[in-house]
Amino acid sequence: MTEPTEILRAKLNGETAKVSWAEMQRHHARGVVVRVAGELDLLDVAVAMAHDDGAAVGRWMQAGQVGKISDEEARDCLARDPALWSVVVAPWVLVQERHS
């Protein structure tokens, strides 16, 4: 049975954390880091992925708002060390750069 959205959202919110790119490098090496564009709500994406909402995730991917971090993006993150928010939706680690 699927967890009700509001319960899942609260659970994921509690598991969201600030991280550095250095903490994400080993996950990137495994190919499981997913970038979420700043204009999206990180929790909305996490909930959609947890609920296997392929239509929503597909739209975001098509628009370039969600996708695996490329090696070029990873090098950029390593050089800049941006502030990131992350949340795990196994097997994925979602990250979003924060500009605050």
Rosetta constraint file for C-alpha pairs under 8 A:
AtomPair CA 2 CA 51 HARMONIC 7.31 0.50
AtomPair CA 3 CA 7 HARMONIC 6.72 0.50
AtomPair CA 3 CA 8 HARMONIC 6.01 0.50
AtomPair CA 4 CA 8 HARMONIC 6.23 0.50
AtomPair CA 5 CA 9 HARMONIC 5.90 0.50
AtomPair CA 5 CA 47 HARMONIC 7.14 0.50
AtomPair CA 6 CA 10 HARMONIC 6.19 0.50
AtomPair CA 7 CA 11 HARMONIC 6.19 0.50
AtomPair CA 8 CA 12 HARMONIC 6.09 0.50
AtomPair CA 8 CA 47 HARMONIC 6.95 0.50
AtomPair CA 9 CA 13 HARMONIC 5.99 0.50
AtomPair CA 9 CA 43 HARMONIC 6.62 0.50
AtomPair CA 9 CA 44 HARMONIC 7.97 0.50
AtomPair CA 9 CA 47 HARMONIC 6.25 0.50
AtomPair CA 10 CA 14 HARMONIC 6.28 0.50
AtomPair CA 11 CA 15 HARMONIC 6.50 0.50
AtomPair CA 12 CA 16 HARMONIC 6.24 0.50
AtomPair CA 12 CA 43 HARMONIC 7.03 0.50
AtomPair CA 12 CA 46 HARMONIC 7.54 0.50
AtomPair CA 12 CA 47 HARMONIC 7.85 0.50
AtomPair CA 12 CA 87 HARMONIC 6.91 0.50
AtomPair CA 12 CA 88 HARMONIC 7.96 0.50
AtomPair CA 13 CA 43 HARMONIC 6.81 0.50
AtomPair CA 15 CA 87 HARMONIC 6.18 0.50
AtomPair CA 15 CA 88 HARMONIC 7.65 0.50
AtomPair CA 16 CA 85 HARMONIC 6.70 0.50
AtomPair CA 16 CA 86 HARMONIC 5.53 0.50
AtomPair CA 16 CA 87 HARMONIC 4.67 0.50
AtomPair CA 16 CA 88 HARMONIC 7.83 0.50
AtomPair CA 17 CA 85 HARMONIC 5.55 0.50
AtomPair CA 17 CA 86 HARMONIC 5.45 0.50
AtomPair CA 17 CA 87 HARMONIC 6.66 0.50
AtomPair CA 18 CA 83 HARMONIC 7.05 0.50
AtomPair CA 18 CA 84 HARMONIC 5.59 0.50
AtomPair CA 18 CA 85 HARMONIC 4.53 0.50
AtomPair CA 18 CA 86 HARMONIC 6.30 0.50
AtomPair CA 19 CA 23 HARMONIC 6.45 0.50
AtomPair CA 19 CA 24 HARMONIC 7.66 0.50
AtomPair CA 19 CA 83 HARMONIC 6.81 0.50
AtomPair CA 19 CA 84 HARMONIC 5.38 0.50
AtomPair CA 19 CA 85 HARMONIC 6.05 0.50
AtomPair CA 19 CA 86 HARMONIC 6.64 0.50
AtomPair CA 20 CA 24 HARMONIC 6.87 0.50
AtomPair CA 20 CA 81 HARMONIC 6.56 0.50
AtomPair CA 20 CA 82 HARMONIC 6.98 0.50
AtomPair CA 20 CA 83 HARMONIC 6.20 0.50
AtomPair CA 20 CA 84 HARMONIC 6.17 0.50
AtomPair CA 21 CA 25 HARMONIC 6.27 0.50
AtomPair CA 21 CA 77 HARMONIC 6.22 0.50
AtomPair CA 21 CA 78 HARMONIC 6.23 0.50
AtomPair CA 21 CA 81 HARMONIC 5.88 0.50
AtomPair CA 21 CA 82 HARMONIC 7.09 0.50
AtomPair CA 21 CA 83 HARMONIC 7.98 0.50
AtomPair CA 21 CA 84 HARMONIC 7.38 0.50
AtomPair CA 22 CA 78 HARMONIC 7.12 0.50
AtomPair CA 22 CA 81 HARMONIC 7.85 0.50
AtomPair CA 24 CA 28 HARMONIC 6.11 0.50
AtomPair CA 24 CA 33 HARMONIC 7.51 0.50
AtomPair CA 25 CA 29 HARMONIC 6.18 0.50
AtomPair CA 25 CA 74 HARMONIC 7.86 0.50
AtomPair CA 26 CA 30 HARMONIC 6.51 0.50
AtomPair CA 27 CA 31 HARMONIC 6.44 0.50
AtomPair CA 27 CA 32 HARMONIC 5.79 0.50
AtomPair CA 27 CA 33 HARMONIC 6.06 0.50
AtomPair CA 27 CA 93 HARMONIC 7.51 0.50
AtomPair CA 28 CA 32 HARMONIC 5.83 0.50
AtomPair CA 28 CA 33 HARMONIC 5.21 0.50
AtomPair CA 28 CA 69 HARMONIC 7.36 0.50
AtomPair CA 28 CA 74 HARMONIC 7.75 0.50
AtomPair CA 31 CA 68 HARMONIC 7.42 0.50
AtomPair CA 32 CA 68 HARMONIC 7.18 0.50
AtomPair CA 32 CA 91 HARMONIC 6.72 0.50
AtomPair CA 32 CA 92 HARMONIC 4.95 0.50
AtomPair CA 32 CA 93 HARMONIC 5.99 0.50
AtomPair CA 33 CA 68 HARMONIC 5.82 0.50
AtomPair CA 33 CA 69 HARMONIC 6.10 0.50
AtomPair CA 33 CA 92 HARMONIC 6.03 0.50
AtomPair CA 33 CA 93 HARMONIC 4.84 0.50
AtomPair CA 33 CA 94 HARMONIC 5.91 0.50
AtomPair CA 33 CA 95 HARMONIC 7.01 0.50
AtomPair CA 34 CA 66 HARMONIC 6.76 0.50
AtomPair CA 34 CA 67 HARMONIC 5.27 0.50
AtomPair CA 34 CA 68 HARMONIC 4.31 0.50
AtomPair CA 34 CA 69 HARMONIC 5.77 0.50
AtomPair CA 34 CA 92 HARMONIC 6.68 0.50
AtomPair CA 34 CA 93 HARMONIC 6.02 0.50
AtomPair CA 34 CA 94 HARMONIC 4.73 0.50
AtomPair CA 34 CA 95 HARMONIC 6.13 0.50
AtomPair CA 35 CA 65 HARMONIC 7.72 0.50
AtomPair CA 35 CA 66 HARMONIC 5.55 0.50
AtomPair CA 35 CA 67 HARMONIC 5.41 0.50
AtomPair CA 35 CA 68 HARMONIC 5.87 0.50
AtomPair CA 35 CA 69 HARMONIC 5.72 0.50
AtomPair CA 35 CA 94 HARMONIC 5.98 0.50
AtomPair CA 35 CA 95 HARMONIC 5.17 0.50
AtomPair CA 35 CA 96 HARMONIC 5.98 0.50
AtomPair CA 36 CA 40 HARMONIC 6.88 0.50
AtomPair CA 36 CA 42 HARMONIC 6.62 0.50
AtomPair CA 36 CA 45 HARMONIC 7.69 0.50
AtomPair CA 36 CA 65 HARMONIC 5.91 0.50
AtomPair CA 36 CA 66 HARMONIC 4.77 0.50
AtomPair CA 36 CA 67 HARMONIC 7.03 0.50
AtomPair CA 36 CA 94 HARMONIC 6.68 0.50
AtomPair CA 36 CA 95 HARMONIC 5.98 0.50
AtomPair CA 36 CA 96 HARMONIC 5.06 0.50
AtomPair CA 36 CA 97 HARMONIC 7.95 0.50
AtomPair CA 37 CA 65 HARMONIC 4.84 0.50
AtomPair CA 37 CA 66 HARMONIC 6.33 0.50
AtomPair CA 37 CA 96 HARMONIC 6.34 0.50
AtomPair CA 37 CA 97 HARMONIC 7.63 0.50
AtomPair CA 38 CA 96 HARMONIC 6.36 0.50
AtomPair CA 38 CA 97 HARMONIC 6.53 0.50
AtomPair CA 38 CA 98 HARMONIC 7.15 0.50
AtomPair CA 40 CA 44 HARMONIC 7.54 0.50
AtomPair CA 40 CA 45 HARMONIC 7.50 0.50
AtomPair CA 40 CA 65 HARMONIC 7.62 0.50
AtomPair CA 41 CA 45 HARMONIC 6.55 0.50
AtomPair CA 42 CA 46 HARMONIC 6.20 0.50
AtomPair CA 42 CA 94 HARMONIC 7.77 0.50
AtomPair CA 42 CA 95 HARMONIC 7.87 0.50
AtomPair CA 42 CA 96 HARMONIC 6.88 0.50
AtomPair CA 43 CA 47 HARMONIC 5.96 0.50
AtomPair CA 44 CA 48 HARMONIC 6.17 0.50
AtomPair CA 45 CA 49 HARMONIC 6.13 0.50
AtomPair CA 45 CA 57 HARMONIC 7.25 0.50
AtomPair CA 46 CA 50 HARMONIC 6.07 0.50
AtomPair CA 46 CA 87 HARMONIC 7.46 0.50
AtomPair CA 46 CA 88 HARMONIC 7.94 0.50
AtomPair CA 46 CA 89 HARMONIC 6.40 0.50
AtomPair CA 46 CA 94 HARMONIC 7.36 0.50
AtomPair CA 47 CA 51 HARMONIC 6.09 0.50
AtomPair CA 48 CA 52 HARMONIC 6.08 0.50
AtomPair CA 48 CA 53 HARMONIC 4.99 0.50
AtomPair CA 48 CA 54 HARMONIC 7.78 0.50
AtomPair CA 48 CA 56 HARMONIC 6.86 0.50
AtomPair CA 48 CA 57 HARMONIC 6.81 0.50
AtomPair CA 49 CA 53 HARMONIC 5.97 0.50
AtomPair CA 49 CA 54 HARMONIC 7.57 0.50
AtomPair CA 49 CA 57 HARMONIC 6.88 0.50
AtomPair CA 49 CA 89 HARMONIC 7.08 0.50
AtomPair CA 50 CA 89 HARMONIC 6.14 0.50
AtomPair CA 53 CA 57 HARMONIC 6.31 0.50
AtomPair CA 54 CA 58 HARMONIC 5.60 0.50
AtomPair CA 55 CA 59 HARMONIC 6.22 0.50
AtomPair CA 56 CA 60 HARMONIC 6.37 0.50
AtomPair CA 57 CA 61 HARMONIC 6.07 0.50
AtomPair CA 57 CA 66 HARMONIC 7.44 0.50
AtomPair CA 58 CA 62 HARMONIC 5.97 0.50
AtomPair CA 59 CA 63 HARMONIC 6.18 0.50
AtomPair CA 60 CA 64 HARMONIC 6.22 0.50
AtomPair CA 60 CA 65 HARMONIC 5.03 0.50
AtomPair CA 60 CA 66 HARMONIC 5.43 0.50
AtomPair CA 61 CA 65 HARMONIC 5.71 0.50
AtomPair CA 61 CA 66 HARMONIC 4.76 0.50
AtomPair CA 61 CA 67 HARMONIC 5.87 0.50
AtomPair CA 69 CA 73 HARMONIC 5.95 0.50
AtomPair CA 69 CA 74 HARMONIC 6.47 0.50
AtomPair CA 70 CA 74 HARMONIC 6.18 0.50
AtomPair CA 71 CA 75 HARMONIC 6.21 0.50
AtomPair CA 72 CA 76 HARMONIC 6.30 0.50
AtomPair CA 73 CA 77 HARMONIC 6.17 0.50
AtomPair CA 74 CA 78 HARMONIC 6.14 0.50
AtomPair CA 75 CA 79 HARMONIC 6.23 0.50
AtomPair CA 76 CA 80 HARMONIC 6.12 0.50
AtomPair CA 77 CA 81 HARMONIC 5.24 0.50
AtomPair CA 77 CA 82 HARMONIC 6.30 0.50
AtomPair CA 82 CA 97 HARMONIC 6.53 0.50
AtomPair CA 82 CA 98 HARMONIC 7.59 0.50
AtomPair CA 83 CA 97 HARMONIC 5.89 0.50
AtomPair CA 83 CA 98 HARMONIC 5.61 0.50
AtomPair CA 83 CA 99 HARMONIC 7.47 0.50
AtomPair CA 84 CA 95 HARMONIC 6.19 0.50
AtomPair CA 84 CA 96 HARMONIC 5.43 0.50
AtomPair CA 84 CA 97 HARMONIC 4.49 0.50
AtomPair CA 84 CA 98 HARMONIC 5.60 0.50
AtomPair CA 85 CA 95 HARMONIC 5.52 0.50
AtomPair CA 85 CA 96 HARMONIC 5.25 0.50
AtomPair CA 85 CA 97 HARMONIC 6.42 0.50
AtomPair CA 85 CA 98 HARMONIC 6.77 0.50
AtomPair CA 86 CA 93 HARMONIC 6.71 0.50
AtomPair CA 86 CA 94 HARMONIC 5.40 0.50
AtomPair CA 86 CA 95 HARMONIC 4.41 0.50
AtomPair CA 86 CA 96 HARMONIC 6.51 0.50
AtomPair CA 87 CA 93 HARMONIC 5.89 0.50
AtomPair CA 87 CA 94 HARMONIC 5.37 0.50
AtomPair CA 87 CA 95 HARMONIC 6.81 0.50
AtomPair CA 88 CA 92 HARMONIC 5.89 0.50
AtomPair CA 88 CA 93 HARMONIC 4.48 0.50
AtomPair CA 88 CA 94 HARMONIC 6.10 0.50
AtomPair CA 89 CA 93 HARMONIC 6.17 0.50
AtomPair CA 89 CA 94 HARMONIC 7.27 0.50
